[in-house]
Amino acid sequence: MRSYSDILRAETPTASISASPRDAEVAKARALLIRTMAGTAWSERSFVGKAVALLGHVLLWLVLAVCMAFFAGFGLVVVGVLGFDVGDPSCRGACEEAWFEWLIRASALTGVIGAGCIVGWSTQSRERKITRLKSLSPSALLRAYDRWRVRQEAAEAQARREEELDYLARRTAEHLSRRG
């Protein structure tokens, strides 16, 4: 069975203007290579795909907002206690409640803004990459695909090597613990 990159490699420029089944096959191969390399463009996603993507983004927003609230909140508590003496008996009640209310709101807002920036940047970056890949000629797309595939294979080989080294380290530790 021929891969999609093989279909594009076998493409020869033709002088015919009419659409042929071969053109459809090449277009399909081209679209699948781009989808493999960069994902699906927002405009090409189905309703369910858009809903799943939005759910993932909302989950990311929540996780980052909670993390930011925790870290920023901890930092603001330290600043409040050390700098403004929030825990002092003279600052009990309304002063302390106002400080912690502001702390929670500021931390959550920081997390939401940070998550929004990350989601927006990643979506925009993916859309730009897809647009660039669509504008490439078939030969340039194949070169880009080959470079992408080499990087993917190198990352997989590195992950396998690290897994092997972890295994060897565990076996060595077990062997040394049995000896000593």
Phi and psi in degrees as a GROMACS rama.xvg file:
@    title "Ramachandran Plot"
@    xaxis  label "Phi"
@    yaxis  label "Psi"
@TYPE xy
-81.1638  140.221  ARG-2
-82.8717  169.076  SER-3
-67.759  -32.0835  TYR-4
-69.5215  -33.1921  SER-5
-65.9253  -36.6746  ASP-6
-62.7448  -43.4406  ILE-7
-69.4323  -33.7118  LEU-8
-66.2743  -33.6702  ARG-9
-79.8489  -7.69545  ALA-10
-65.3048  133.137  GLU-11
-120.543  141.286  THR-12
-63.5071  132.376  PRO-13
-117.653  155.223  THR-14
-91.5103  -5.67314  ALA-15
-74.6454  143.001  SER-16
-95.8738  -24.2664  ILE-17
-71.4228  149.085  SER-18
-77.1005  132.645  ALA-19
-119.955  165.547  SER-20
-58.5533  -30.8027  PRO-21
-63.5348  -40.704  ARG-22
-63.1186  -40.6567  ASP-23
-64.4133  -39.7702  ALA-24
-65.3756  -41.2556  GLU-25
-66.6167  -42.0292  VAL-26
-63.2344  -40.2617  ALA-27
-65.3817  -42.5177  LYS-28
-63.0877  -41.7055  ALA-29
-62.7888  -45.5833  ARG-30
-63.8313  -40.0126  ALA-31
-70.5476  -34.495  LEU-32
-64.8311  -43.291  LEU-33
-64.4011  -42.2951  ILE-34
-64.1631  -36.7664  ARG-35
-65.0122  -40.6468  THR-36
-79.457  -37.6742  MET-37
-128.588  -4.23275  ALA-38
91.545  -172.389  GLY-39
-98.4668  136.914  THR-40
-67.2113  150.707  ALA-41
-58.2171  -41.5674  TRP-42
-67.9622  -21.0429  SER-43
-96.5822  -1.52693  GLU-44
-79.5454  151.046  ARG-45
-78.6693  173.722  SER-46
-59.5255  -44.06  PHE-47
-65.3323  -40.7029  VAL-48
-62.5972  -40.302  GLY-49
-67.2374  -38.7672  LYS-50
-64.4949  -42.2884  ALA-51
-65.4851  -41.783  VAL-52
-62.8459  -43.5536  ALA-53
-63.5119  -39.9883  LEU-54
-61.9677  -42.1303  LEU-55
-62.9838  -40.2687  GLY-56
-66.1803  -41.6201  HIS-57
-62.8523  -41.3359  VAL-58
-62.3898  -42.3814  LEU-59
-61.8761  -42.4751  LEU-60
-59.5272  -45.0885  TRP-61
-64.2727  -45.2741  LEU-62
-62.1648  -46.4836  VAL-63
-67.9733  -36.0101  LEU-64
-64.4284  -40.8411  ALA-65
-65.9597  -43.6136  VAL-66
-62.9903  -45.2206  CYS-67
-64.5702  -38.9611  MET-68
-62.8052  -40.1638  ALA-69
-65.3017  -54.3079  PHE-70
-69.8754  -44.5608  PHE-71
-67.64  -38.5129  ALA-72
-62.8831  -42.8809  GLY-73
-62.0877  -43.564  PHE-74
-63.6618  -40.9103  GLY-75
-70.1124  -32.3192  LEU-76
-64.8307  -43.7812  VAL-77
-61.7376  -45.025  VAL-78
-63.0078  -42.8184  VAL-79
-63.7079  -41.6496  GLY-80
-73.0233  -45.337  VAL-81
-79.0725  -39.3289  LEU-82
-90.5371  -39.6126  GLY-83
-112.382  2.07504  PHE-84
54.7301  50.4835  ASP-85
-64.5845  -32.0921  VAL-86
-81.4984  -1.34021  GLY-87
-64.9088  143.67  ASP-88
-57.9934  -25.764  PRO-89
-75.07  -14.041  SER-90
-113.375  47.3308  CYS-91
-95.8185  160.085  ARG-92
80.6557  -118.814  GLY-93
-63.5674  -40.3752  ALA-94
-62.0067  -47.6242  CYS-95
-66.3563  -41.5628  GLU-96
-65.2476  -41.6997  GLU-97
-63.8072  -40.6287  ALA-98
-62.3788  -47.9097  TRP-99
-72.7651  -30.1722  PHE-100
-65.1817  -45.3991  GLU-101
-62.9533  -39.568  TRP-102
-59.4787  -47.0253  LEU-103
-66.2697  -45.6577  ILE-104
-64.0731  -44.2617  ARG-105
-65.3069  -39.6539  ALA-106
-66.8856  -44.9669  SER-107
-65.2693  -41.8947  ALA-108
-63.888  -40.6503  LEU-109
-60.8625  -42.6932  THR-110
-65.2241  -42.1653  GLY-111
-66.4581  -43.029  VAL-112
-65.0849  -42.7162  ILE-113
-62.5386  -44.1424  GLY-114
-65.8398  -39.3733  ALA-115
-61.6764  -41.0716  GLY-116
-64.029  -42.7161  CYS-117
-65.0268  -46.2107  ILE-118
-64.0942  -46.0598  VAL-119
-62.6395  -43.1681  GLY-120
-64.9104  -43.2704  TRP-121
-67.2632  -38.7646  SER-122
-66.656  -45.3261  THR-123
-63.442  -40.7727  GLN-124
-62.7731  -43.1969  SER-125
-65.0873  -42.6957  ARG-126
-63.3819  -40.9777  GLU-127
-62.9151  -41.0109  ARG-128
-65.1847  -42.4382  LYS-129
-64.1663  -43.1648  ILE-130
-61.2843  -42.1305  THR-131
-64.3775  -43.4064  ARG-132
-65.2628  -36.1459  LEU-133
-67.4286  -27.0932  LYS-134
-83.5943  -7.66523  SER-135
-76.4707  152.11  LEU-136
-73.1979  163.416  SER-137
-56.2825  -41.1122  PRO-138
-68.8613  -39.8704  SER-139
-67.2943  -37.5821  ALA-140
-63.0008  -40.0605  LEU-141
-65.5394  -40.3712  LEU-142
-62.9802  -42.6587  ARG-143
-63.9293  -40.5574  ALA-144
-64.9322  -41.864  TYR-145
-62.7497  -43.059  ASP-146
-63.6792  -42.0864  ARG-147
-62.3014  -43.9698  TRP-148
-65.0897  -38.634  ARG-149
-62.8054  -42.5252  VAL-150
-63.8288  -41.0806  ARG-151
-63.5086  -45.1924  GLN-152
-64.895  -37.8373  GLU-153
-64.6292  -41.1376  ALA-154
-65.7769  -40.4002  ALA-155
-65.8166  -40.5145  GLU-156
-64.4853  -40.0209  ALA-157
-63.5294  -41.9711  GLN-158
-64.2028  -41.5497  ALA-159
-63.5319  -40.6737  ARG-160
-64.819  -43.0681  ARG-161
-65.16  -37.93  GLU-162
-64.3779  -41.0484  GLU-163
-64.6111  -41.8249  GLU-164
-66.0258  -38.0891  LEU-165
-62.1177  -42.8674  ASP-166
-61.8591  -45.2784  TYR-167
-64.4892  -38.0219  LEU-168
-65.1486  -41.1342  ALA-169
-64.2045  -43.3892  ARG-170
-63.8601  -40.1354  ARG-171
-64.6227  -43.1455  THR-172
-63.4858  -41.5028  ALA-173
-63.4756  -42.1442  GLU-174
-64.4058  -43.0826  HIS-175
-68.2665  -35.5016  LEU-176
-69.7076  -32.0913  SER-177
-73.7394  -32.6298  ARG-178
-73.1888  -39.5867  ARG-179
